[in-house]
Amino acid sequence: MKVNENDAILTPRILLVPYSAHHVPTYHEWMQDEELQKLTASEPLTLPEEYAMQASWRQDVDKLTFIVCKSPFSPDMPSTSQLEEIGDSITPGKQDAPENMIGDVNLFLYDDEDEEEDENAKTHVKAGKRPVIGELEIMIALNSARGKGLARETLLGFMWYISLSLSAILAEYNSGSSSTDDGKAENGCWLKYLRVKIDKDNVKSISLFEKLGFKRTSVEPNYFGEVELRIPLVEGRLVDVESDAGLGFSKKLRYGS
Protein backbone atom coordinates (compact mmCIF):
# COMPACT_ATOMS: atom_id res chain seq x y z
CA MET A 1 0.00 0.00 0.00
CA LYS A 2 1.03 3.58 -0.59
CA VAL A 3 -1.11 5.03 2.19
CA ASN A 4 1.69 4.70 4.76
CA GLU A 5 4.69 5.51 2.56
CA ASN A 6 5.30 8.77 4.43
CA ASP A 7 4.08 7.68 7.88
CA ALA A 8 6.04 6.49 10.91
CA ILE A 9 4.54 5.53 14.27
CA LEU A 10 6.38 6.12 17.54
CA THR A 11 5.45 4.39 20.82
CA PRO A 12 7.48 4.32 24.05
CA ARG A 13 9.73 1.46 22.88
CA ILE A 14 8.90 0.91 19.21
CA LEU A 15 9.22 2.79 15.93
CA LEU A 16 7.18 1.58 12.95
CA VAL A 17 8.33 2.64 9.48
CA PRO A 18 7.07 1.70 5.98
CA TYR A 19 8.87 -1.28 4.46
CA SER A 20 11.37 0.29 2.07
CA ALA A 21 14.13 -0.88 -0.26
CA HIS A 22 16.93 -0.20 2.24
CA HIS A 23 15.30 -2.65 4.67
CA VAL A 24 15.44 -5.55 2.19
CA PRO A 25 18.97 -6.90 2.89
CA THR A 26 18.24 -7.25 6.61
CA TYR A 27 14.78 -8.70 5.98
CA HIS A 28 16.29 -11.16 3.50
CA GLU A 29 18.84 -12.23 6.11
CA TRP A 30 16.08 -12.84 8.66
CA MET A 31 14.12 -14.99 6.25
CA GLN A 32 16.97 -17.43 5.72
CA ASP A 33 16.22 -18.73 9.21
CA GLU A 34 14.30 -22.01 8.99
CA GLU A 35 12.34 -21.33 12.20
CA LEU A 36 11.05 -18.02 10.81
CA GLN A 37 10.20 -19.68 7.52
CA LYS A 38 8.10 -22.22 9.40
CA LEU A 39 6.43 -19.64 11.65
CA THR A 40 5.51 -17.42 8.70
CA ALA A 41 4.79 -20.27 6.25
CA SER A 42 7.28 -18.68 3.86
CA GLU A 43 9.63 -20.01 1.22
CA PRO A 44 13.15 -18.54 1.07
CA LEU A 45 13.66 -16.01 -1.73
CA THR A 46 16.79 -14.78 -3.46
CA LEU A 47 17.83 -11.21 -2.71
CA PRO A 48 16.60 -9.93 -6.13
CA GLU A 49 13.28 -11.70 -5.51
CA GLU A 50 13.06 -10.04 -2.09
CA TYR A 51 13.57 -6.60 -3.66
CA ALA A 52 10.87 -7.38 -6.21
CA MET A 53 8.53 -8.49 -3.42
CA GLN A 54 9.10 -5.27 -1.47
CA ALA A 55 8.35 -3.18 -4.55
CA SER A 56 5.24 -5.23 -5.27
CA TRP A 57 3.92 -4.90 -1.73
CA ARG A 58 4.27 -1.12 -1.93
CA GLN A 59 1.97 -1.16 -4.97
CA ASP A 60 -0.51 -3.81 -3.75
CA VAL A 61 -3.72 -2.22 -2.44
CA ASP A 62 -4.47 -5.12 -0.09
CA LYS A 63 -1.22 -5.19 1.94
CA LEU A 64 -0.17 -2.66 4.59
CA THR A 65 3.33 -3.28 5.98
CA PHE A 66 5.56 -1.65 8.57
CA ILE A 67 9.05 -2.62 9.67
CA VAL A 68 9.34 -2.79 13.46
CA CYS A 69 12.36 -0.98 14.91
CA LYS A 70 13.57 -0.19 18.38
CA SER A 71 12.54 3.32 19.35
CA PRO A 72 15.45 5.77 19.15
CA PHE A 73 14.41 6.75 22.69
CA SER A 74 13.97 3.22 24.04
CA PRO A 75 13.28 2.20 26.75
CA ASP A 76 11.40 5.37 27.74
CA MET A 77 8.95 7.64 25.97
CA PRO A 78 10.86 10.66 24.67
CA SER A 79 10.85 13.82 26.71
CA THR A 80 9.50 17.05 25.25
CA SER A 81 13.05 18.23 24.48
CA GLN A 82 13.86 14.96 22.70
CA LEU A 83 10.72 15.23 20.58
CA GLU A 84 11.68 18.79 19.68
CA GLU A 85 15.12 17.50 18.65
CA ILE A 86 13.73 14.81 16.35
CA GLY A 87 11.01 17.16 15.11
CA ASP A 88 8.03 15.69 13.30
CA SER A 89 9.95 13.43 10.93
CA ILE A 90 12.01 10.25 10.78
CA THR A 91 15.01 10.13 8.45
CA PRO A 92 15.00 6.95 6.31
CA GLY A 93 18.12 4.89 6.95
CA LYS A 94 18.92 6.64 10.23
CA GLN A 95 16.49 5.75 13.02
CA ASP A 96 15.52 2.62 11.05
CA ALA A 97 19.08 1.48 10.30
CA PRO A 98 19.65 -2.31 10.19
CA GLU A 99 20.87 -2.49 13.79
CA ASN A 100 17.51 -1.05 14.95
CA MET A 101 15.25 -3.41 12.95
CA ILE A 102 13.58 -6.24 14.90
CA GLY A 103 10.60 -7.45 12.82
CA ASP A 104 7.57 -6.54 10.75
CA VAL A 105 3.80 -6.19 11.11
CA ASN A 106 1.20 -6.51 8.36
CA LEU A 107 -2.45 -6.00 7.52
CA PHE A 108 -3.96 -8.03 4.67
CA LEU A 109 -7.40 -7.06 3.35
CA TYR A 110 -9.96 -9.41 1.81
CA ASP A 111 -13.52 -9.09 0.58
CA ASP A 112 -15.82 -10.88 3.03
CA GLU A 113 -17.66 -13.81 1.49
CA ASP A 114 -19.67 -14.68 4.61
CA GLU A 115 -23.34 -13.95 4.02
CA GLU A 116 -24.20 -13.72 7.73
CA GLU A 117 -25.19 -10.20 8.75
CA ASP A 118 -25.48 -8.59 12.16
CA GLU A 119 -27.19 -5.24 12.78
CA ASN A 120 -23.96 -3.35 12.15
CA ALA A 121 -23.54 -5.11 8.81
CA LYS A 122 -27.11 -4.41 7.73
CA THR A 123 -26.54 -0.68 8.12
CA HIS A 124 -23.60 -0.78 5.69
CA VAL A 125 -25.36 -3.11 3.28
CA LYS A 126 -28.21 -0.62 3.00
CA ALA A 127 -25.63 1.97 1.96
CA GLY A 128 -24.42 -0.39 -0.76
CA LYS A 129 -21.00 -0.94 0.81
CA ARG A 130 -19.30 -4.32 0.71
CA PRO A 131 -17.71 -5.82 3.85
CA VAL A 132 -13.96 -6.26 4.11
CA ILE A 133 -11.92 -8.35 6.55
CA GLY A 134 -8.49 -7.38 7.85
CA GLU A 135 -6.00 -10.07 8.82
CA LEU A 136 -3.02 -9.22 11.01
CA GLU A 137 0.41 -10.83 11.02
CA ILE A 138 3.38 -9.94 13.21
CA MET A 139 6.94 -11.23 13.31
CA ILE A 140 9.56 -10.38 15.91
CA ALA A 141 12.55 -11.74 14.03
CA LEU A 142 15.27 -11.30 16.65
CA ASN A 143 15.40 -13.73 19.56
CA SER A 144 16.90 -10.98 21.71
CA ALA A 145 13.75 -8.86 21.21
CA ARG A 146 11.25 -11.57 22.17
CA GLY A 147 9.58 -12.00 25.54
CA LYS A 148 9.78 -8.29 26.38
CA GLY A 149 6.28 -7.16 25.47
CA LEU A 150 7.43 -5.56 22.21
CA ALA A 151 4.96 -7.56 20.09
CA ARG A 152 2.07 -6.25 22.20
CA GLU A 153 3.34 -2.68 21.93
CA THR A 154 3.79 -3.07 18.18
CA LEU A 155 0.24 -4.33 17.73
CA LEU A 156 -1.22 -1.52 19.85
CA GLY A 157 0.62 1.09 17.78
CA PHE A 158 -0.28 -0.62 14.51
CA MET A 159 -3.98 -0.99 15.32
CA TRP A 160 -4.05 2.63 16.52
CA TYR A 161 -2.73 3.60 13.09
CA ILE A 162 -5.35 1.43 11.37
CA SER A 163 -8.12 3.20 13.30
CA LEU A 164 -6.60 6.61 12.58
CA SER A 165 -6.13 5.96 8.85
CA LEU A 166 -9.04 3.61 8.18
CA SER A 167 -10.80 5.79 5.62
CA ALA A 168 -7.63 6.19 3.54
CA ILE A 169 -6.75 2.49 3.86
CA LEU A 170 -10.19 1.41 2.65
CA ALA A 171 -10.23 3.98 -0.13
CA GLU A 172 -6.94 2.65 -1.49
CA TYR A 173 -8.15 -0.95 -1.19
CA ASN A 174 -11.40 -0.05 -2.94
CA SER A 175 -9.50 1.66 -5.77
CA GLY A 176 -8.20 -1.73 -6.85
CA SER A 177 -11.51 -3.52 -6.51
CA SER A 178 -12.90 -5.67 -9.29
CA SER A 179 -16.33 -5.84 -7.63
CA THR A 180 -18.06 -3.81 -10.28
CA ASP A 181 -20.82 -6.27 -11.14
CA ASP A 182 -23.11 -5.09 -8.36
CA GLY A 183 -21.94 -1.49 -8.19
CA LYS A 184 -20.54 -1.86 -4.68
CA ALA A 185 -17.06 -0.77 -5.71
CA GLU A 186 -18.53 2.65 -6.46
CA ASN A 187 -20.16 2.78 -3.02
CA GLY A 188 -17.00 1.85 -1.14
CA CYS A 189 -16.37 -0.72 1.55
CA TRP A 190 -16.24 -1.04 5.32
CA LEU A 191 -14.03 -3.02 7.69
CA LYS A 192 -16.06 -5.67 9.45
CA TYR A 193 -13.42 -6.97 11.86
CA LEU A 194 -9.74 -7.76 12.30
CA ARG A 195 -8.67 -11.37 12.64
CA VAL A 196 -5.60 -13.49 13.23
CA LYS A 197 -5.00 -17.15 12.41
CA ILE A 198 -2.50 -18.80 14.73
CA ASP A 199 -1.19 -22.35 14.98
CA LYS A 200 -3.00 -24.08 17.86
CA ASP A 201 0.34 -24.90 19.53
CA ASN A 202 1.50 -21.27 19.55
CA VAL A 203 0.05 -20.63 23.00
CA LYS A 204 2.01 -17.41 23.59
CA SER A 205 0.66 -15.73 20.45
CA ILE A 206 -2.91 -16.84 21.17
CA SER A 207 -2.62 -15.42 24.69
CA LEU A 208 -1.17 -12.15 23.35
CA PHE A 209 -4.13 -11.51 21.05
CA GLU A 210 -6.68 -12.57 23.67
CA LYS A 211 -5.21 -9.98 26.05
CA LEU A 212 -5.70 -7.37 23.31
CA GLY A 213 -9.41 -8.17 23.14
CA PHE A 214 -9.51 -10.73 20.32
CA LYS A 215 -12.03 -13.56 20.79
CA ARG A 216 -11.86 -17.11 19.47
CA THR A 217 -14.39 -17.98 16.80
CA SER A 218 -14.38 -21.64 17.84
CA VAL A 219 -13.13 -23.80 20.69
CA GLU A 220 -11.57 -26.26 18.26
CA PRO A 221 -8.88 -25.39 15.67
CA ASN A 222 -9.74 -25.50 11.97
CA TYR A 223 -8.74 -28.15 9.44
CA PHE A 224 -5.26 -26.62 9.16
CA GLY A 225 -4.69 -26.69 12.93
CA GLU A 226 -5.21 -22.94 13.28
CA VAL A 227 -7.11 -20.96 15.89
CA GLU A 228 -8.96 -17.92 14.54
CA LEU A 229 -9.49 -14.90 16.76
CA ARG A 230 -11.37 -11.70 15.89
CA ILE A 231 -11.92 -8.20 17.20
CA PRO A 232 -14.82 -6.13 15.83
CA LEU A 233 -14.88 -2.46 14.94
CA VAL A 234 -17.44 -0.20 16.58
CA GLU A 235 -18.44 2.64 14.25
CA GLY A 236 -15.11 2.27 12.47
CA ARG A 237 -13.05 2.30 15.66
CA LEU A 238 -11.11 -0.26 17.65
CA VAL A 239 -12.50 1.03 20.92
CA ASP A 240 -10.88 -1.58 23.17
CA VAL A 241 -7.47 -1.01 21.57
CA GLU A 242 -7.69 2.76 21.93
CA SER A 243 -8.65 2.35 25.59
CA ASP A 244 -5.82 -0.13 26.21
CA ALA A 245 -3.19 2.05 24.55
CA GLY A 246 -4.25 5.20 26.36
CA LEU A 247 -4.02 8.84 25.37
CA GLY A 248 -0.67 9.79 23.89
CA PHE A 249 0.63 6.21 23.66
CA SER A 250 1.33 6.55 19.93
CA LYS A 251 2.51 9.48 17.86
CA LYS A 252 2.45 9.73 14.06
CA LEU A 253 5.55 11.25 12.48
CA ARG A 254 6.47 12.02 8.89
CA TYR A 255 8.74 9.43 7.28
CA GLY A 256 11.17 11.26 5.03
CA SER A 257 12.18 14.87 4.59
URPEPE-V746555 format. One record per residue. N is the residue number from 1. RES is the residue in three letters. PSI is psi in radians with two decimals (* if undefined). OMEGA is omega in degrees with one decimal (NA if undefined). Layout:
n | res | psi | omega
N | RES | PSI | OMEGA
N | RES | PSI | OMEGA
//
This chain:
n | res | psi | omega
1 | MET | 2.63 | 177.3
2 | LYS | -0.20 | -173.1
3 | VAL | -0.52 | -176.2
4 | ASN | 0.21 | -172.4
5 | GLU | -0.32 | 178.2
6 | ASN | 0.36 | -176.7
7 | ASP | 2.37 | 170.5
8 | ALA | 2.60 | -178.6
9 | ILE | 2.20 | 179.9
10 | LEU | 2.22 | 172.3
11 | THR | 3.10 | -178.0
12 | PRO | -0.67 | -175.3
13 | ARG | -0.03 | -171.9
14 | ILE | 2.52 | 171.3
15 | LEU | 2.15 | 176.5
16 | LEU | 2.27 | 179.9
17 | VAL | 2.64 | 179.6
18 | PRO | 2.43 | 179.5
19 | TYR | 2.03 | -173.8
20 | SER | 2.95 | -173.6
21 | ALA | -0.63 | -177.5
22 | HIS | -0.17 | 175.3
23 | HIS | -0.30 | -169.3
24 | VAL | -0.80 | -178.9
25 | PRO | -0.72 | 179.0
26 | THR | -0.74 | 178.1
27 | TYR | -0.74 | 179.2
28 | HIS | -0.71 | 178.6
29 | GLU | -0.74 | 177.4
30 | TRP | -0.79 | -169.6
31 | MET | 0.09 | 170.2
32 | GLN | -0.23 | -179.7
33 | ASP | 2.19 | -175.3
34 | GLU | -0.60 | 179.0
35 | GLU | -0.75 | 178.6
36 | LEU | -0.64 | 176.6
37 | GLN | -0.73 | -179.9
38 | LYS | -0.79 | -177.9
39 | LEU | -0.57 | -177.1
40 | THR | 0.06 | -178.5
41 | ALA | 0.83 | -175.9
42 | SER | 2.63 | 172.5
43 | GLU | 2.46 | 179.6
44 | PRO | 2.43 | 178.5
45 | LEU | 2.77 | 171.3
46 | THR | 2.87 | 179.3
47 | LEU | -0.78 | 176.3
48 | PRO | -0.66 | 177.6
49 | GLU | -0.63 | 179.0
50 | GLU | -0.71 | 175.7
51 | TYR | -0.72 | 179.5
52 | ALA | -0.66 | 178.8
53 | MET | -0.76 | 178.9
54 | GLN | -0.77 | 179.6
55 | ALA | -0.67 | 179.8
56 | SER | -0.76 | -178.0
57 | TRP | -0.55 | 177.8
58 | ARG | -0.55 | -178.5
59 | GLN | -0.48 | -175.5
60 | ASP | 2.29 | -176.6
61 | VAL | -0.08 | -176.9
62 | ASP | 0.21 | -177.7
63 | LYS | 2.10 | 177.3
64 | LEU | 2.10 | -172.7
65 | THR | 2.37 | 170.7
66 | PHE | 2.54 | 168.4
67 | ILE | 2.37 | -180.0
68 | VAL | 2.18 | 178.3
69 | CYS | 2.77 | 170.7
70 | LYS | 2.42 | 177.7
71 | SER | 2.45 | 176.8
72 | PRO | -0.24 | 179.7
73 | PHE | 0.10 | -177.7
74 | SER | 2.47 | 11.0
75 | PRO | 0.10 | -175.7
76 | ASP | 2.69 | 174.8
77 | MET | 2.39 | -177.2
78 | PRO | 2.54 | 175.2
79 | SER | 2.97 | 179.1
80 | THR | -0.71 | -179.2
81 | SER | -0.63 | 177.9
82 | GLN | -0.69 | 178.0
83 | LEU | -0.65 | 177.5
84 | GLU | -0.61 | 180.0
85 | GLU | -0.75 | -179.2
86 | ILE | -0.37 | -178.9
87 | GLY | -2.61 | -178.6
88 | ASP | 0.30 | -176.3
89 | SER | 2.69 | 175.0
90 | ILE | 2.35 | -179.3
91 | THR | 2.01 | 179.4
92 | PRO | 2.31 | 178.9
93 | GLY | -0.13 | -179.4
94 | LYS | -1.35 | 179.8
95 | GLN | -0.35 | 179.0
96 | ASP | 0.57 | 176.8
97 | ALA | 2.79 | -175.4
98 | PRO | -0.66 | -178.2
99 | GLU | -0.23 | 179.1
100 | ASN | -0.17 | -176.9
101 | MET | 2.37 | 179.7
102 | ILE | -0.16 | -178.7
103 | GLY | -2.85 | 176.4
104 | ASP | 2.83 | 178.5
105 | VAL | 2.44 | -170.4
106 | ASN | 2.64 | 169.3
107 | LEU | 2.20 | 175.6
108 | PHE | 2.29 | -178.0
109 | LEU | 2.45 | 179.2
110 | TYR | 2.55 | 168.7
111 | ASP | 2.40 | 179.7
112 | ASP | 2.21 | -180.0
113 | GLU | 0.06 | 178.6
114 | ASP | 2.23 | -176.1
115 | GLU | -0.08 | 178.0
116 | GLU | 2.43 | -178.1
117 | GLU | 2.27 | 170.7
118 | ASP | -3.08 | -177.1
119 | GLU | -0.66 | 179.3
120 | ASN | -0.72 | -179.7
121 | ALA | -0.71 | -177.8
122 | LYS | -0.62 | 178.9
123 | THR | -0.76 | -179.7
124 | HIS | -0.65 | 179.7
125 | VAL | -0.70 | 178.9
126 | LYS | -0.54 | 179.8
127 | ALA | 0.01 | 177.4
128 | GLY | 0.21 | -179.1
129 | LYS | 2.56 | 178.9
130 | ARG | 2.53 | -178.6
131 | PRO | 2.52 | 179.9
132 | VAL | 2.53 | 178.2
133 | ILE | 2.43 | 175.7
134 | GLY | 2.25 | 179.2
135 | GLU | 2.26 | -177.8
136 | LEU | 2.54 | 170.7
137 | GLU | 2.44 | 177.5
138 | ILE | 2.49 | 176.9
139 | MET | 2.08 | 168.0
140 | ILE | 1.83 | -169.0
141 | ALA | -0.55 | -175.0
142 | LEU | 2.24 | 177.1
143 | ASN | -0.63 | -177.2
144 | SER | -0.29 | -178.5
145 | ALA | -0.05 | -177.7
146 | ARG | 2.73 | 176.7
147 | GLY | 0.33 | -177.7
148 | LYS | 0.14 | -179.8
149 | GLY | 0.17 | -177.5
150 | LEU | -0.53 | 177.0
151 | ALA | -0.75 | 179.0
152 | ARG | -0.78 | -179.1
153 | GLU | -0.66 | 176.5
154 | THR | -0.82 | -178.2
155 | LEU | -0.69 | 178.3
156 | LEU | -0.79 | 178.7
157 | GLY | -0.70 | -178.7
158 | PHE | -0.78 | -179.6
159 | MET | -0.54 | 172.7
160 | TRP | -0.75 | 179.0
161 | TYR | -0.70 | 178.9
162 | ILE | -0.79 | 177.4
163 | SER | -0.79 | -176.5
164 | LEU | -0.65 | -172.1
165 | SER | 0.29 | -170.3
166 | LEU | -0.75 | -178.9
167 | SER | -0.77 | -179.5
168 | ALA | -0.66 | 178.9
169 | ILE | -0.82 | -178.6
170 | LEU | -0.59 | 178.1
171 | ALA | -0.72 | 178.7
172 | GLU | -0.73 | 178.0
173 | TYR | -0.77 | -177.5
174 | ASN | -0.47 | -179.3
175 | SER | -0.38 | 179.0
176 | GLY | 0.20 | -175.0
177 | SER | 2.54 | 174.2
178 | SER | 0.15 | -176.8
179 | SER | 1.16 | -176.9
180 | THR | -0.14 | -174.8
181 | ASP | -0.51 | -179.2
182 | ASP | 0.14 | 176.3
183 | GLY | 0.02 | -174.9
184 | LYS | -0.40 | 176.7
185 | ALA | -0.63 | 179.9
186 | GLU | -0.51 | -177.1
187 | ASN | -0.11 | 178.0
188 | GLY | -2.96 | -178.2
189 | CYS | 2.99 | 179.1
190 | TRP | 2.60 | -178.7
191 | LEU | 2.06 | -175.1
192 | LYS | -0.83 | 178.2
193 | TYR | 2.88 | 169.8
194 | LEU | 2.55 | 178.9
195 | ARG | 2.82 | 168.8
196 | VAL | 2.63 | 173.5
197 | LYS | 2.09 | -171.6
198 | ILE | 2.43 | 175.8
199 | ASP | 2.36 | -174.3
200 | LYS | -0.42 | -178.9
201 | ASP | -0.13 | -179.8
202 | ASN | 1.27 | -173.0
203 | VAL | -0.66 | -178.1
204 | LYS | -0.76 | -179.4
205 | SER | -0.70 | 178.1
206 | ILE | -0.79 | 179.4
207 | SER | -0.69 | 179.6
208 | LEU | -0.85 | -177.1
209 | PHE | -0.57 | 176.4
210 | GLU | -0.67 | 178.7
211 | LYS | -0.37 | 177.8
212 | LEU | 0.00 | 176.4
213 | GLY | 0.04 | 177.1
214 | PHE | 2.49 | -179.0
215 | LYS | 2.47 | 176.8
216 | ARG | 2.49 | 176.0
217 | THR | -0.28 | -179.3
218 | SER | 2.61 | 177.9
219 | VAL | -0.68 | -176.9
220 | GLU | 2.56 | 175.2
221 | PRO | 2.83 | 179.7
222 | ASN | -3.03 | -176.6
223 | TYR | -0.54 | -177.4
224 | PHE | 0.12 | 179.6
225 | GLY | 0.42 | -177.8
226 | GLU | 2.58 | 171.5
227 | VAL | 2.26 | 177.4
228 | GLU | 2.31 | 177.1
229 | LEU | 2.56 | -177.3
230 | ARG | 2.69 | 170.3
231 | ILE | 2.21 | -176.7
232 | PRO | 2.87 | 171.8
233 | LEU | 2.45 | 178.1
234 | VAL | 1.92 | -177.3
235 | GLU | 0.76 | 176.0
236 | GLY | 0.22 | -177.5
237 | ARG | 2.55 | 173.0
238 | LEU | 1.40 | -170.7
239 | VAL | -0.81 | -178.2
240 | ASP | -0.66 | -179.7
241 | VAL | -0.79 | -179.8
242 | GLU | -0.67 | 179.2
243 | SER | -0.71 | -178.3
244 | ASP | -0.72 | -178.0
245 | ALA | -0.72 | -179.8
246 | GLY | 2.79 | -178.2
247 | LEU | 2.26 | 175.9
248 | GLY | 0.09 | -179.1
249 | PHE | -0.71 | -177.8
250 | SER | 2.60 | 178.2
251 | LYS | 2.28 | 177.3
252 | LYS | 2.26 | 178.4
253 | LEU | 2.82 | 175.3
254 | ARG | 2.36 | 176.3
255 | TYR | 1.91 | -176.5
256 | GLY | 3.01 | -176.6
257 | SER | * | NA
//
